């Protein structure tokens, strides 16, 4: 029985271009959607630009255009980049739309009628130099939880903590660098705690992955706080009905953009939105990054529940992208825009590489350029494309362009490929793409070994019909592997379909035979990755990295208030006594009775050391195993209270 499914990806913000970090999510989603369609399911994929908020307003002002002009231009750029990577939305819309306004007001009224809306006076940051209220992300300071400097006004990138801007230590405006003035204003709040029981019920029903559930339990234990859903003008967004100079906070109307995109699609296609979105006839899944779990796992479903709308069947949460083991860096040329990548490399390279690394968890994915080149050249070119290039030209040039029948040996090979179908399907369904790719690669190895054993290039002149039989088996193997790879490599699959004149392949073709038919001349399926092109892409990314708008320095008063006082000055003679060595962490464990300490074992090569590090607030023990660190190798040992 076929399924009906609606899928969304998080909405990219209309304040900048798409980069390769964004593409982890959209490629993960697109592969899953294509897989569902390959299975014969109805699967609708909706997304939109997230267009509201102060950053859009400020950037438009800087460019001397209206916010509407800015978001329309950025939307065209986003669609261009997504199309370039083969990402196929059924509808790509905008949150600045009449549908989104109606749904935002509907949900607000529903929450009001449910008794979940309250008003209260809040102390809010105001930048007197720029004459505007400051959103959370335009206030920076020291995290109140871990004391990390230069953190945003709503959350800390170091410890992951969430807090209110008023809790920041030594706050300053990221626009002017001045200490903000705190003023009172009446704001509108959503009572999130009203929905704790129902939210816990969603978690029990499998709404999120186990790792996400653990994080949510921390939030539940800390207590669900009321959510400020209003912002004071000037603000680019939807005015709140019945209020003066009050606007919906962008995070209220942004996820509503999923519904608006679906509604817009249904209206254009003559479908019933209620049936598609709200009836339960369609399964509903959201793909998001782990940085926005709090909003999608708590606020978004709670607001839907308050207004009587259905919630998603599940959130699929993924990790971040690192490049060469580090955060994306403009100075190193690894903060690569989608448009830049497309000028240098085939998008299917990245589709394949990401798929080969993606699993169902929330772990980060690393794009290692050396591994990228090796994997694409070895697998995509050396195994998959090679199998077709070893068979199709011989048939078209020497055997009249027709495949024949499959013998018993060939039937056994194909039976092995067919037997892998269920595991590959299960891996795609559960987002374990890396496992699916490993299985497909292993199958390709078996097929290439079959060709090596049969040596058709050596037999074609003496035994053309026997060689036709061998090559017919190979062509059928190529066809099966193409079906399995089609969600990941749609352009590759389209070339194979054209060559075989087979029409659009699907999972239903697994188990059928391709015999006694004409095929078309071979078209190159993939080219090897050129290392020089990778290097050129990185170099261009460095050149594109214009100096970022300098974040103004924190006020002098804040700079003088260090979290810990400086130690007494040391001389150069003192410093030269310090022997700094590179070490690898081989073991890490928590220290009972010490919240900040971790006990580490370091391998310096010929020497092993045991040390304590006050980093437990920033790292778990598991995150540290195998990490490379710098240690003072000649530090005098001393007995610690903790051992």
N, C-alpha and C positions, 0 to 999 in steps of 0.2 A: 504494500500500500504506500503510495507516494505521500510526502509530507508537504505542508504549506508553512513557510518560514519567512519571517521578517528579520533583517539583520541591520545593525547600525554600527558605524565607527564614530569615535569622538570627533567633535567638530573642530577643525583647525581654525585658529584665530585669524581674523582678517587684518592682521597688523604686520604681516611679513610672509616670506616665501616658504615653500615646503622644502625641507631638508631630508637627508637620508635617515635621520633619527625618526622623523615623523613616519617615514615609509615602512618601518617595522610593523606598525599597527595596520596600515592600509593594505599592505601586501599580505599580512597574516589573514586579514578579513577577506580580501579578494580571493585568496586561495580557497578559503573555506566555502565561500559563496559559489565559486566555480565547481568545487567538489560536489556540493549539493545539487547543482544543476546537472553535473555529470551523472549523478545517480537517478536523474529523472524527477527530482523534487522541484516544486515551485519555490523559488527563493528570491525575495526582493531586498535589494541593498540600498539603504537610504543614508544620506549624509547632507551636510550643509556647512556653510561658513558661519562661524561664531563672530557676530559683527558688532556687538554693543560694548559699551564700557569707555572708561576714560582714556586708555591708550589709543584707541581708534580716534577719539575726538582730538587728542593732542597731536597725533601724527598728521591728521588732516589739516589741522591748524598750521602746523609747521610747513606743510607742502602748499598751503594757500588754496586748498580745495575743500569741498564739503565732505563730511563723512560718507554721504551716499556715493559720491564720486569715487572715493577711496575704496570702499568695500566692493564696488562693482568691478573696479580694475583688478583688485586682488583676487576676486572670485574667478575672473577669466584666467589669471595666472595659475591659480590652484588647479582649475580644470585642465589647463594645458599640461601641467606637470603630472597630474594623476593619469591623464590619457597616455602620456609618454611612457608610463610604466605599466600600461595595460590594465589599469584599475577601472573596472566597469561598474559604475553606480547605476541603479535604475532611476534614481533622481538625486541630483546634487543641487541644493537649494540655498536659502539664506535665512538667518534668524530675523533679519529686518524685513519681515513679510507680513501681510495681513493675516495669514493663517496663524503665525506665531503670536501676533498680538491677541487674537481671539482666544487661543488656547491659554496664554499667560493670564489673561483676565478671568477666564473660566476657572482655572485652577486656583487663582487667588480668591475668587468668590466662594469656591467650594471649601477652601481652607477656612475662610471667614465663617461660613455657615457651620462648619464643624467645630468652631470654637478654638481653632488653632492659631489665630492671628491676634497678637497683642501689640500695644504701643507703649513705648517708654522713652524717657530721655536718655540720650547717650552722649558721652564725651567723645568728640570727633576731631581728628587732626585737620587743621586748616593751614594752607600755605599762603601767608600774607603777601609774599612777593609775587606769586602767580595768581592770586585772588581766586583760589579754588579749594574745594575740599579734596583731601587726599585719600584715594583708595588704599586698601591694605598693601598692595604691591608697590605703591609709591612712597611707602614709609619703610625705612630700614633702621637697623640698630642691633643691639646685642640680644641674642636669644635669652629669654628669662628662664629657660629650662636647663640649657647646657652651657650658656655663656659664650656661644660661638658668635663672633662679630659679623657685621654686615649681612644680617638675615632679614627676610621680608617681614612685613607687619602681620602676616597671618599664619606663617608656618616656617619651620627651620629646615634647611636643606641638609644640615649636619645630623641632627638627632631625630628628625621627622616629627617633632612636636608641633601641635597646633595651639594657638593662643590668640588673644585679642591685641590689636595694635597698642592699646594703652598699657599692656604688660611689657612691651619692649623696654629694654634698658638703653638709655641715651638715644632716643629716636631722632631721626632727621629726615627731611624731605629729599627724595632722590632727584627731584627736579631742581631745587635751588640750593640744597645742602644746608639749609637753615633749620633750626629746631622748630617744629610746627607749633602753632598755637592750638590749644585744646578748647573747643567750644561745645556748648550743649546744643543738641538738635533732637527733635522727636523722630524716632525711627520705628519701623514696622518689623515685627519679629514673627517668625514661624516657630511654634512650640514643638520642637523635634521630639522632646521626651514623651509627648502624648502617644507616640507611635513605637515606643521601644518594644513592647510585647509583640506587635505585628512584625516589626523588623527582625526580631529574633526568630519569629516563625519563618520568615523568608530564608534566614540563614540555615535553619534546621532543614528546610526543604531543598537545600543545595544551590542557593542563589549565587554563591561565590565559591572559588577554589579553597581548599583547606588552608593554604598559607594566608589567604586574605581573611578567612574566617578568624584565624588567630589574631590578626591585627584588629579586626572589628571587635573582638572580645575585649581588647585593651580599651577601645573607645567606650564600649558599654560600661566597663568597670570604672572609667574616669567620670562617667555621667554625661548624658547627652544634653548639650546646652542649646538654648534658643538661638535661632539662626536669623541674623539681620538680613532681610530681603529687600531693603530699600536703600536708595542713595539720593543725596541732595543734588539739585542742579547747580551749575551746568553739568549735564550728563547726556551722553548719546545712548538713548534707549527708549523704552516704552514708559509713558507717564502712567502712574498708578491711578486708577479711577477713583474719583472722590477726594483726591489729595491735591495740594498745591505745591508745585516744584518738587515733587517726589517721583522717583523712577524705580522700576524694578531693577534690582541688582542683576548684573549680567549672568551670574550663576543660577538665577531662578529661570530666566527665559532661554538660556543656552541649551540645556538638554531637551527642553520643549521643542527645540528645532527638529528633533527626530520625528515628532508627531507632525509638525508643520510640513516637513518634506514628504512624509507619507500622505498627508491630506492633499497636498498639491498634486502628487502623482495620481492619487485615486480620482480626483476631480478631472484630471486630463484624460484618464483612461476609462472613465465611466464606471469606477468601482466604488463600493460602499466602504467609506473609511471606518465606520464602526465595526463592520465585519472583519476588515483586515487588521485593524489595530486593537480593538477593544473587546472582541467577542470571544477570544480564546481559540478561534478556528485556526489561527496562524500561531506557530511558536514564535517567540520574540527573544532575541539575543543582542546584548550590547558588547562590543569590543572596546576596551579602554586601556590606557596606561596606568601603571600603579601610582603615578603622581596625582591622579584624580579619583582615587578609590573613595575617599571620604565623601565627596559630593555624590558619586553614583551609587554607593552602597548604603548611604544613609539619607541624605537630603532628597535626592531625586525620587526614590521609591516612596518616601514619607509624603512628599507633596502630591504624588499620584494617588496614594491611598486616601488622602484628605479630601480629594475631589471625586473619588469614585472611579478613577481610571485603573486599568490593570497595570501590573508591574511586569517586568521582563521575566522570562523563565530563568535566565542566568546572565551574570556578568562574566565575560572572559577577560581576565586581566593579564597583561604582559609586562615585561621588564623594560629597562632602558637599553639604548645602544651605546656601547663604547667602541672606540676605534683604536686598534693596536693596543688594547688593554687599558686605555685611558679615556677620560671624558673627551668628547668632541672639542677640538681646539681650533680657533680661527688662526692663531699665530702659527700652528703646525700644519695648517691646510687640511685638517680632518673634519672641519665643520663644513660639509659639502652640501651645497644646494642641489635639489633635484635637477634643476635646469643645467647646472654645471656638469653633473654626472652624465646627463643625456648627450651633451656635446662630445663626450669622449668615449663612452662605453655603452654596450648593448644593455638595455634594461633587464633582459632575461638573465644576465649574469647575476645581478643582485637578487632577483626573484629566487633564483636557484640557491644562491648562497644563504640567504636568510632562511629559506625553507629547510636547508640542511642543518640549520642551527636551532630552529624554533622547536620548543616543546610546550607542554601544557601548563607549566608553572609560571612563576613571576620572576625567574632569574633573568639577569641582564644578558644581552646577546653581544658578543664581541665580533666586530668586523676587522679581521686581521688581513692586511693587504697581501702579504706573502701567501697566507693560507687561501685567500680568495683566488689568487691567480692559479695556484696549484690545483685547487678543487675544481674550478670551472674547466680548466684545461684537461684535467685527468678524467673527470666524469662527463661533463656536458659534451665536450669535443671528443675525448679519447675513448669513451665508452658508448654513449648514446648515438651521437652523430656518426661515429666511426662504424657502427653496426650497419647503418643504412648506406654509408658510402662504400662499404665493402660488398654490397649486394645489389643495390639498384642499378648502378652503371653496367655491371656484367649482364644483367637481364635485358636492359634496354639496348645495349650495344651489340651483344653477341647471341641473345636468345629471343630476338623478335619482340621484346618488350612485353612478354607474357609470363605469368607465374603458372606453375603446374599443380601437381598434387603433393600431399605431404605423406611421407612414409612412416613406418612404425617408430623409427628412431626420432623423427621430428615430432611425432605425436607425443612421445614421452617428454621431450623438452618443453613443448607447449603446455602439457598437463601440469608441469612444475610451475610455470608462470601463472596458470589459472588457479592453482592451489594457494597462491600467495594473495589472492584477491581479498579474502575476508580480513586478513591482518592489515593490509594496506588501507582498506576501507575504515577499519576500526581506528587506525592511527590518524587518518585525516579527520574523522568525526571528532576525536578527542583532542585535536590540535597537536598531536605528536608528529609533526611533519618530519622532524629529523629522523624518527624511527621509520617512517614510510620511505624516506629517501634512502636510508641504509638498505632497506629491503629491495628497493628497485635497483640500486647499484649492484647488489649481490646477484640479482637476476640478470642484469646486463653482463656481468662477468661470466656467468654460465653460458650465455648466448655467444659471447665473443670467443669463449673457449671452444664451443661447438664449431664455430667457423675455423678456428685454428686447427682443430682436429681433422675437419673435412677438407680443408685446403681447396676450395672451389676454383681459385685462380690457376691451380695446377691441373685440374681435371677437365676444365671447360672445353678444351679442344678435343681431347680424346673421348670424353663421355659427356656430351652436352646435355642429354636428358637426365642423367644421374645428377649432374650439377644443377639443373633446373629444380630438381626435387629438393636438394640441399638449400638452394637460395629461396625457394618457396617457404621453407620452414623459417629461414632468417627473416624474410619479409613479414611473416605472421608474428614473429617475435618482436620485430620493430613496431608493429601495429599494437600489440599488447602493451609494450613499454610506453608507447605514446599515450595510450589511454590512461595509464597510471600517472604519467607526468603532466597530463593536460592541465590540471588546475594550477600547476606551478609554472609551466612553460606554454602558454597559449599560442604564441607565435610559432614556436618550434612545432607544436602539434598541428597548426594550420598548414605548415609547409609539408608535413608528412601526409596529411589528409589530401592535399593537392596532388602530391606525387602518386599516391595510391588511388586517386580518384574514388575515394571511399565515402565521401560525404562526411558529415560531422560525427566523429566517434564518441561513444559513451560507454559507460560500464556494461551496458547490455551487450556490447560487442565482445566482451570477454567470454570465451566458450564457443564462439562462432569461428569458422574457418574462412580464409581468404584464398580461394583457389580458382584456377582456370580463368584468369582475368588479365586484362591488359593494365599496365601501369605506365606512368608518364616519366619523362626523363628526370634525372636526379637534379635537385636544387640544393646547394650547400645549406646545411641546417644550422651551423654555428661556426664561428671563427674563434681561433685561439685568442685569449686575452693577451694584449700587448703590454708588457710592464711599463714601457715608455708612455703609453697612454694613461696608465694609472698615475705615473709620476707627473704627467702634464696636468691631470685633473687636480692633483694635490697642489701643484704650483699655482694653478689658476685660482684655487680656493684661497690661497694665501694672498694673492693679489687683490681678490675681491673683498678681502677682510679689511674694509676701511676702519680706521680707528673708531671704536665704538664711542657713542656719545658718553663722554666721561661722566661716571657717576660722581656727583660732587662729594668732596670729602666730608666726613662727619664733622660737626662743630668741634672747635678746639677743646671745649670743656669735656666733650665725650672722649676725645683722644687721650686726655690725661688720666682718665679713670680706668686703669687697667684691671682686668679680672684678678690678676695676681701681681704683687710688686716685683720689680726687677731685682735680681740678685746683685751683690756688689760687683763692681767692674773687675775684669781680669786683664792681665797683661798679655802681650804676644807670647812671652815665655810660658805663661800658664797654658795658653791655647796650644802651643806646639807639643805639649806633653800628652795631649788627647789623641789617642789612636783610634780613628774612625774606620770601621770595617763594614763591608757588605755582608749581610747574613740572611738566611732563609728561616722563616718561622716553621718549625716542624711540629710544634704542639702548642695549644693554647687552651686554657681552662679558667673558669671563674674562680675567684678567691672568696671563700666563705667569710662573711662578715665585712666585706669591702665592696661598696657599690661601684666604685670607679676602677678598681684594679683588675687586671688580668695577669695570670702567671704564664709566661712564655718560655719556650725552649728554642734557642737559636742555634742554627748550624752555620759556623763560620768556615767550614771546610775541615781543617785539621783540629779545630777547637769547637766545643759545644759549650753554651752558656745558658744559665737560667736567670731570667730577669722578671721584674714586675713592671707593668706599664699602666699608667692611669688613663686608659682609653676605652674602658668598658661602656661608657656612655655613647661612644661613636661607632664601635664595632662589636659584633658578636664573635665568640671564639671560632665558629665555623668559617666566618669571613676571612680570618687571618691565616689559616693554614696554607702554607705554600707562598705567602707573600714575601717579597724582598724588602728588607729594612736596613737602615744604617744603625749601628750600635757602637757604643764606646767600649772597645775591646779590653782596654786596660784599666777600667774602673775598679777601684778597690772594693772587694765584696764586703757586705755587712749583713748581719742577721736581721731579718725583718720580723715584725710581730706576727705576720701571716705565714711565716715559714721561710 
